[in-house]
Amino acid sequence: MSTATIDDVARRAGVSIKTVSRVLNGEPLVRDSTREKVRVAIRELGYRPNASARRLAGKRTYLLGLVYQQNSSYASRVQSGVLEACHDHHYELLIHPCRQLSPDALDDIRELAESGRVDGLLMTPPVSDIAGVRELLEELRIPNVVLSRVAEDHAPWSVGTNDRDISRAIVEHLVEQGHRRILYVRGHPDHKAMANRYQGYLDGMAAAGLEALPPLRGDNAFESGRQCGAQALAQSPRPTAVVCANDHMAAGVIRAAYEAGVTVPDELSVAGFDDIPLAGQLSPGLTTVRQPMERMAGTATELLIERVRNPGLEDNARILESRLVLRDSTGPAPT
């Protein structure tokens, strides 16, 4: 079976080759109806643009870089959303795992940005929260979009979610269940979204007229949640509910409760954040927050491609809403 060419697409759509090229490159001055005819022809013929020819013609690589933390729990969901958007716009993806705490992290990102291999970078937390990374990207003038940056941080090109509001909703849910001593386990201090989630907890406690308990500090990992859980259960009076900044730490708290002979949720309610696969596999299932990660990643990719094609565009930040997922790890406060 022969491979479809740009001439075949032009004939099928009834337009010129130049028009097909304009559609492929996302250029303006093409009617929406014409653009759709070209896209239909591309799909029907299974046409894939010649990457080398596009690079020569447009002085672009048609390759985007995804920078994320090594061993990140949500990397696969982000990649899925990015790849789908890349496919739709005929871009390829270079994945670039990075060690957040490495002293060479900034140099590593600089090397990728200056290599000329990518047209732009998609940055994900906590790598995007490294001190100096935003200034570096501005210095290099490489198009970039930050995924999951908190709204209050005013990142000009970003896609985030309503972390603060949804964290408050967790507290409201627990208050409705009769809880008054609600403890919070914070995440790694360098992860800015974690600070926003804690602020939502404070908002919820204040709105209910409750005193916020001194938070415990975790590092986003299961073992730190287990240690914080043991500390919480040793308090007197102990909290009746624990809210964690992510699901890994919440799983650790549930483990600590099991080891102490404390039943969840009859004696202790536990809630997390992120809705990782583990959340639905725990027993009891974990009450948590589901972020639209794939949609956020796809939106961020489309913003980045738009920014690459039109460097003079004004700032564009988007906020997508997460939702509370109620499972069996939360229940009425013990009497």
Secondary structure, 3 states (H helix, E strand, C coil): CCCCCHHHHHHHHCCCHHHHHHHHCCCCCCCHHHHHHHHHHHHHHCCCCCHHHHHHHHCCCCEEEEEEECCCCCHHHHHHHHHHHHHHCCCEEEEEEECCCCCCHHHHHHHHHHCCCCCEEEECCCHHHCCCHHHHHHHHCCCEEEECCCHHHCCCEEEEECHHHHHHHHHHHHHHCCCCCEEEEECCCCCHHHHHHHHHHHHHHHHCCCCCCCCEECCCCHHHHHHHHHHHHCCCCCCCEEEECCHHHHHHHHHHHHHCCCCCCCCCEEECCECCHHHHHCCCCCEEEECCHHHHHHHHHHHHHHHHHCCCCCCEEEEECCEEECCCCCCCCCC
